[in-house]
Amino acid sequence: MKVAARSLIIFILVMVALAISKNVYNQILKFKDIQQTENKVQELAEKNTNLKAQKEEKNNPFFLEKEARDNLGYQKPGETLYVTKNVEEEQQRKKNKQENWREWLNLLFY
């Protein structure tokens, strides 16, 4: 009788230990998920701050004027616009055209 009672108590204690260890393991997993989510939130907050700063910079009238002059060729009344060739860009375009031609040749014949 004593052996059966001891065995029953040991069995119950093992089952309780397994249940507790399962709960502890699940809690650890939840804490890891929470930490990952907090890190992601922090990264996104930093990215949001950077994007807001970029937006403010690009809404600056001086930036808008510079972009309009450089990319669109706008000018103020009384100014004369001069367009010059950029030698480096032209050389890069020629190189790209040659590489494109070679890629097609390789694709079709090799």
C-alpha atoms as an extended CHARMM CRD file, in Angstrom:
* protein
*
       110  EXT
         1         1  MET       CA              0.0000000000        0.0000000000        0.0000000000  PROA      1               0.0000000000
         2         2  LYS       CA              2.8000000000        2.4200000000        0.8670000000  PROA      2               0.0000000000
         3         3  VAL       CA              4.5800000000        1.6780000000       -2.4080000000  PROA      3               0.0000000000
         4         4  ALA       CA              1.4210000000        2.3780000000       -4.4250000000  PROA      4               0.0000000000
         5         5  ALA       CA              0.8030000000        5.6500000000       -2.5550000000  PROA      5               0.0000000000
         6         6  ARG       CA              4.3940000000        6.7560000000       -3.0770000000  PROA      6               0.0000000000
         7         7  SER       CA              4.2130000000        5.8380000000       -6.7570000000  PROA      7               0.0000000000
         8         8  LEU       CA              0.9610000000        7.7720000000       -7.1270000000  PROA      8               0.0000000000
         9         9  ILE       CA              2.4550000000       10.8480000000       -5.4190000000  PROA      9               0.0000000000
        10        10  ILE       CA              5.5800000000       10.6650000000       -7.5970000000  PROA      10              0.0000000000
        11        11  PHE       CA              3.4270000000       10.3070000000      -10.7210000000  PROA      11              0.0000000000
        12        12  ILE       CA              1.3360000000       13.3240000000       -9.7240000000  PROA      12              0.0000000000
        13        13  LEU       CA              4.4620000000       15.3940000000       -8.9960000000  PROA      13              0.0000000000
        14        14  VAL       CA              5.9810000000       14.4730000000      -12.3780000000  PROA      14              0.0000000000
        15        15  MET       CA              2.7630000000       15.4490000000      -14.1670000000  PROA      15              0.0000000000
        16        16  VAL       CA              2.6240000000       18.7760000000      -12.3070000000  PROA      16              0.0000000000
        17        17  ALA       CA              6.3060000000       19.4340000000      -13.1420000000  PROA      17              0.0000000000
        18        18  LEU       CA              5.6280000000       18.7140000000      -16.8300000000  PROA      18              0.0000000000
        19        19  ALA       CA              2.6250000000       21.0310000000      -16.8720000000  PROA      19              0.0000000000
        20        20  ILE       CA              4.5850000000       23.8120000000      -15.1830000000  PROA      20              0.0000000000
        21        21  SER       CA              7.5720000000       23.3870000000      -17.5060000000  PROA      21              0.0000000000
        22        22  LYS       CA              5.2690000000       23.5580000000      -20.5320000000  PROA      22              0.0000000000
        23        23  ASN       CA              3.7690000000       26.8130000000      -19.2350000000  PROA      23              0.0000000000
        24        24  VAL       CA              7.2250000000       28.2580000000      -18.5280000000  PROA      24              0.0000000000
        25        25  TYR       CA              8.3760000000       27.3310000000      -22.0550000000  PROA      25              0.0000000000
        26        26  ASN       CA              5.2800000000       28.9980000000      -23.5650000000  PROA      26              0.0000000000
        27        27  GLN       CA              5.9390000000       32.1350000000      -21.4920000000  PROA      27              0.0000000000
        28        28  ILE       CA              9.5480000000       32.2620000000      -22.7150000000  PROA      28              0.0000000000
        29        29  LEU       CA              8.3270000000       32.0320000000      -26.3130000000  PROA      29              0.0000000000
        30        30  LYS       CA              5.8350000000       34.8320000000      -25.6960000000  PROA      30              0.0000000000
        31        31  PHE       CA              8.5320000000       37.0650000000      -24.1780000000  PROA      31              0.0000000000
        32        32  LYS       CA             10.7400000000       36.4590000000      -27.2390000000  PROA      32              0.0000000000
        33        33  ASP       CA              7.8530000000       37.4190000000      -29.5310000000  PROA      33              0.0000000000
        34        34  ILE       CA              7.1930000000       40.5480000000      -27.4940000000  PROA      34              0.0000000000
        35        35  GLN       CA             10.8870000000       41.5210000000      -27.6560000000  PROA      35              0.0000000000
        36        36  GLN       CA             10.9800000000       41.0020000000      -31.4350000000  PROA      36              0.0000000000
        37        37  THR       CA              7.8390000000       43.0720000000      -31.8730000000  PROA      37              0.0000000000
        38        38  GLU       CA              9.2200000000       45.8750000000      -29.7000000000  PROA      38              0.0000000000
        39        39  ASN       CA             12.4410000000       45.8940000000      -31.7390000000  PROA      39              0.0000000000
        40        40  LYS       CA             10.4440000000       46.0690000000      -34.9580000000  PROA      40              0.0000000000
        41        41  VAL       CA              8.3370000000       48.9260000000      -33.5830000000  PROA      41              0.0000000000
        42        42  GLN       CA             11.4910000000       50.8050000000      -32.6230000000  PROA      42              0.0000000000
        43        43  GLU       CA             13.0050000000       50.2930000000      -36.0980000000  PROA      43              0.0000000000
        44        44  LEU       CA              9.7990000000       51.4720000000      -37.7600000000  PROA      44              0.0000000000
        45        45  ALA       CA              9.6540000000       54.5200000000      -35.4840000000  PROA      45              0.0000000000
        46        46  GLU       CA             13.2130000000       55.4320000000      -36.4930000000  PROA      46              0.0000000000
        47        47  LYS       CA             12.3600000000       54.9140000000      -40.1530000000  PROA      47              0.0000000000
        48        48  ASN       CA              9.2630000000       57.0740000000      -39.7280000000  PROA      48              0.0000000000
        49        49  THR       CA             11.3530000000       59.8350000000      -38.1630000000  PROA      49              0.0000000000
        50        50  ASN       CA             13.8230000000       59.6820000000      -41.0540000000  PROA      50              0.0000000000
        51        51  LEU       CA             11.0160000000       59.7940000000      -43.6150000000  PROA      51              0.0000000000
        52        52  LYS       CA              9.4430000000       62.8010000000      -41.8950000000  PROA      52              0.0000000000
        53        53  ALA       CA             12.8150000000       64.5760000000      -41.9730000000  PROA      53              0.0000000000
        54        54  GLN       CA             13.1660000000       63.7890000000      -45.6900000000  PROA      54              0.0000000000
        55        55  LYS       CA              9.6570000000       65.0720000000      -46.3050000000  PROA      55              0.0000000000
        56        56  GLU       CA             10.4110000000       68.3200000000      -44.5210000000  PROA      56              0.0000000000
        57        57  GLU       CA             13.6460000000       68.6720000000      -46.4820000000  PROA      57              0.0000000000
        58        58  LYS       CA             11.8920000000       68.0950000000      -49.7880000000  PROA      58              0.0000000000
        59        59  ASN       CA              9.0990000000       70.5370000000      -48.9550000000  PROA      59              0.0000000000
        60        60  ASN       CA             11.7060000000       73.2640000000      -48.4550000000  PROA      60              0.0000000000
        61        61  PRO       CA             11.2730000000       75.9550000000      -51.1570000000  PROA      61              0.0000000000
        62        62  PHE       CA             15.0110000000       76.0370000000      -51.8510000000  PROA      62              0.0000000000
        63        63  PHE       CA             15.0740000000       72.3150000000      -52.5110000000  PROA      63              0.0000000000
        64        64  LEU       CA             12.0510000000       72.5550000000      -54.7980000000  PROA      64              0.0000000000
        65        65  GLU       CA             13.6440000000       75.4060000000      -56.7350000000  PROA      65              0.0000000000
        66        66  LYS       CA             16.9110000000       73.5000000000      -57.1000000000  PROA      66              0.0000000000
        67        67  GLU       CA             15.1160000000       70.3890000000      -58.3700000000  PROA      67              0.0000000000
        68        68  ALA       CA             13.0510000000       72.4360000000      -60.8280000000  PROA      68              0.0000000000
        69        69  ARG       CA             16.1820000000       74.1140000000      -62.1650000000  PROA      69              0.0000000000
        70        70  ASP       CA             18.3220000000       70.9700000000      -62.3350000000  PROA      70              0.0000000000
        71        71  ASN       CA             15.8300000000       68.4050000000      -63.5690000000  PROA      71              0.0000000000
        72        72  LEU       CA             13.1590000000       70.3970000000      -65.3690000000  PROA      72              0.0000000000
        73        73  GLY       CA             15.2060000000       73.2490000000      -66.7810000000  PROA      73              0.0000000000
        74        74  TYR       CA             13.1310000000       75.9830000000      -65.1470000000  PROA      74              0.0000000000
        75        75  GLN       CA             14.5380000000       79.4720000000      -64.8970000000  PROA      75              0.0000000000
        76        76  LYS       CA             13.6300000000       82.7790000000      -63.3380000000  PROA      76              0.0000000000
        77        77  PRO       CA             12.5320000000       85.6760000000      -65.5440000000  PROA      77              0.0000000000
        78        78  GLY       CA             15.5710000000       87.3740000000      -67.0210000000  PROA      78              0.0000000000
        79        79  GLU       CA             17.8570000000       84.3650000000      -66.6320000000  PROA      79              0.0000000000
        80        80  THR       CA             19.3920000000       82.5120000000      -69.5540000000  PROA      80              0.0000000000
        81        81  LEU       CA             19.4510000000       78.7260000000      -69.4690000000  PROA      81              0.0000000000
        82        82  TYR       CA             22.5700000000       76.9720000000      -70.7460000000  PROA      82              0.0000000000
        83        83  VAL       CA             22.5540000000       73.2210000000      -71.3450000000  PROA      83              0.0000000000
        84        84  THR       CA             25.8780000000       71.4230000000      -71.4140000000  PROA      84              0.0000000000
        85        85  LYS       CA             26.7770000000       67.8150000000      -72.1190000000  PROA      85              0.0000000000
        86        86  ASN       CA             27.9640000000       65.6820000000      -69.2960000000  PROA      86              0.0000000000
        87        87  VAL       CA             30.8370000000       63.6670000000      -70.7600000000  PROA      87              0.0000000000
        88        88  GLU       CA             30.7960000000       61.0310000000      -68.0400000000  PROA      88              0.0000000000
        89        89  GLU       CA             27.0940000000       60.3110000000      -68.5130000000  PROA      89              0.0000000000
        90        90  GLU       CA             27.5570000000       60.0410000000      -72.2800000000  PROA      90              0.0000000000
        91        91  GLN       CA             30.4220000000       57.5860000000      -71.8710000000  PROA      91              0.0000000000
        92        92  GLN       CA             28.3500000000       55.5380000000      -69.4400000000  PROA      92              0.0000000000
        93        93  ARG       CA             25.4450000000       55.4200000000      -71.9290000000  PROA      93              0.0000000000
        94        94  LYS       CA             27.7720000000       54.2280000000      -74.7090000000  PROA      94              0.0000000000
        95        95  LYS       CA             29.2050000000       51.5650000000      -72.4240000000  PROA      95              0.0000000000
        96        96  ASN       CA             25.7210000000       50.3980000000      -71.4580000000  PROA      96              0.0000000000
        97        97  LYS       CA             24.6770000000       50.2240000000      -75.1120000000  PROA      97              0.0000000000
        98        98  GLN       CA             27.6820000000       48.0720000000      -75.9250000000  PROA      98              0.0000000000
        99        99  GLU       CA             27.0570000000       45.8120000000      -72.9680000000  PROA      99              0.0000000000
       100       100  ASN       CA             23.4030000000       45.4950000000      -73.9060000000  PROA      100             0.0000000000
       101       101  TRP       CA             24.3670000000       44.5780000000      -77.4670000000  PROA      101             0.0000000000
       102       102  ARG       CA             26.8070000000       41.9440000000      -76.1920000000  PROA      102             0.0000000000
       103       103  GLU       CA             24.2240000000       40.5100000000      -73.8160000000  PROA      103             0.0000000000
       104       104  TRP       CA             21.7800000000       40.0490000000      -76.6910000000  PROA      104             0.0000000000
       105       105  LEU       CA             24.4910000000       38.4480000000      -78.8220000000  PROA      105             0.0000000000
       106       106  ASN       CA             25.3470000000       36.0500000000      -76.0170000000  PROA      106             0.0000000000
       107       107  LEU       CA             21.7090000000       35.2780000000      -75.4110000000  PROA      107             0.0000000000
       108       108  LEU       CA             20.9690000000       34.4790000000      -79.0510000000  PROA      108             0.0000000000
       109       109  PHE       CA             24.1080000000       32.6430000000      -80.1040000000  PROA      109             0.0000000000
       110       110  TYR       CA             25.6920000000       31.1360000000      -76.9940000000  PROA      110             0.0000000000
